[in-house]
């Protein structure tokens, strides 16, 4: 008999698979590297096992994904293993490292302050950030987890955001939740930008993002491809000097 933990694991696999479909990373009937057979090859080692992946995606089927297969799926598609295996954090997200001293939970801020370099280069595990590069704080009106803050370097977003301002961002889990022309931190392939964002669709999916500086007289817009490494964080607050 399949244990409850395996059933919950499979439910999370179904959720993440659907999110990857929403992003266009997986296209079930695709024949150019994104199809369900390609998923089977990466996870099960055989492109002909697409029917097994489909079985995992069907709640009425008795077959469910194993932990070792789920780990392969995470590695291949940039999924947070803590979420997939244990249900902790978010599927794609920036999961904040835990502080070592939590004796007084009320002294622990919920916003991680870090450097641009640490944030841009971080993976999605809890050991991504060197402790000397990060600290915690809180702000009135900003509750919950998954908040990260860093200092802006440069004038590309002036006058909306100034050089040396600090921005606080919250992860956007689904690409469909992105709103055109609002300000986001975009993390992609080891780079990080803060820009106004516009979606570019192809075949009904968001395939690229147009990144636009507020200081448009000095900085031209540019386009970034959406891939499995793309992460978006909505800028929800800025902190400026007097």
PyMOL commands that set and color helices and strands:
alter all, ss='L'
color gray80, all
select helices_A, chain A and resi 4-23+36-44+47-56+67-77+81-86+105-107+116-121+131-133+175-177
alter helices_A, ss='H'
color red, helices_A
select strands_A, chain A and resi 111-113+135-137+147-151+166-172+183-188+191-202+205-212+222-225+231-239
alter strands_A, ss='S'
color yellow, strands_A
deselect
rebuild
show_as cartoon
